[in-house]
Amino acid sequence: MSGIQGFGHISGDPVRDLRMEAEQFKEFATEMADYIANYLENIRERQVLPKVSPGYLRPLLPDEAPQKPEKWQDVMADVERIIMPGVTHWQSPRFHAYFPTANSYPAIVADMLCGAIACIGFSWISSPACTELEVVMMDWLGKMLGLPVEFLACSGGKAGGVIQGTASEATFVALLGAKARKLREVKEQHPDWSDYEIISKFVAYASNLAHSSVERAGLLGGVKFHLLEPDDKLSLRGETLEQAIKEDTAKGLIPFYAVATLGTTSCCSYDNLEETGAVCNKEGVWLHVDAAYAGSAFICPETRHHMKGVELADSFNFNPHKWMLVNFDCSAMWLKDPDAVVNAFNVDPLYLKHDQQGSAPDYRHWQIPLGRRFRSLKLWFVMRLYGVQNLQAYIRKHIAQAHEFEALVRKDERFEIFHEVTMALVCFRLKGSNEINENLLKRINANGVIHLVPSKVRDTYFLRLAICSRFSESSDIQLSWKEISSLADEVLAEARPGK
């Protein structure tokens, strides 16, 4: 074994080569497992934000790929030398930016198995287990959330779930399904209208606090998107949506799609699903629910009041890969009637057909790409190896830590809370100008101890602190507040008259 330089050694005996390659893999994988465990368990020792400049990596690598295989030990050494200096450590308990990206050992192991099986699950026959486990796991997950049975495959109807790559994909898939459904309806009423003429009249709706990917879905789908003003609690109300639909219909436009957000990225506000759903049902508008972040918390019954009215939606999506310990990518989407999506995406060449068509989903018709990974393994491993109760406890712990940080902010009269804390996100700011808060954020991120990002709603600039790491403890919350409070002292001192 000592003479082998890489995985590409050729001896002339393919059986022997394969055996030696497997032995090397075991050594390499064992070393990597140790490295991963040490990295995660000691992640507090790493500075959360890297101190590198754009282009730092190129001088550290050769100009071309090696002609001959290198030792895996050298590759391992270069992970620490080349990669880690440029990594932002999302799993650090001092990382409070954006929203969490989930991570757990069961999910990591599941990804290893997914990579080993390496099937491309575009149809049932391409790997039956890949399709069928996904169907069952999406039912498991839907039941954990308390989704109405009409979203689940076990209902015996057309409904069911599918794992998309991201919530952005789910929003776009739902838009395309809604577009195809409405196009078919209008063509039946106006058979003399061209597809272009009809689609040019289409209009979709969302709150102006919806994620940027919602508006982007409209750009990609070639339709108008009207972003509507939420109420004083930053919730899109049914009356606002109904008025917009009425005005657009009077202009000759055709409302066809709306997105209700449960847990906005800017401040974790919630659109009124019950009201917007009633309007959409009355007007024949497809309602998609984007609960990308907050949806994970709905496995806890005490949070489900935010979902009131979900039975009125046509599609629902959240990201287990954000906050439910399932590694990226795993975005869970349910469709009451997937036919509109299937019909929109159905290109069925002979080489993709099989004898069991119609007996199980061919998920290539439920998504943008043809190919797909065996992502349901991650859900299966995580749900089995944690159990519902431990997953709930994990969510509740993060929410409690957010309230712990909120209490620290409220005790300091220099600060104010921008929006109600309902999940594991705290939106706060120094009382005063936007400029002073911008200066505080710059100071925080430049110092490198913790990492935050800002947001802005109705011209008010504020800081967001999200509880992101599964390693987060009360001591980390206290450390983060100490860092923020100390740097606020510096910023306020500099802002005093005469300085």
FENFENJO-V288203 format. One record per helix or strand. SS is the DSSP state (H for helix, E for strand). FROM is the first residue (numbers start at 1). TO is the last residue. Records with the same first field share a line. If there is no record, write none. Layout:
SS->FROM-TO  FROM-TO
This chain:
H->14-41  43-45  58-60  72-86  105-117  128-145  149-151  153-155  167-189  195-199  212-221  238-250  273-283  294-299  301-307  310-312  320-323  339-345  350-352  363-366  376-411  434-447  474-495
E->95-95  160-164  202-207  224-228  254-262  270-270  286-290  315-319  331-335  415-417  425-430  451-451  453-457  460-466
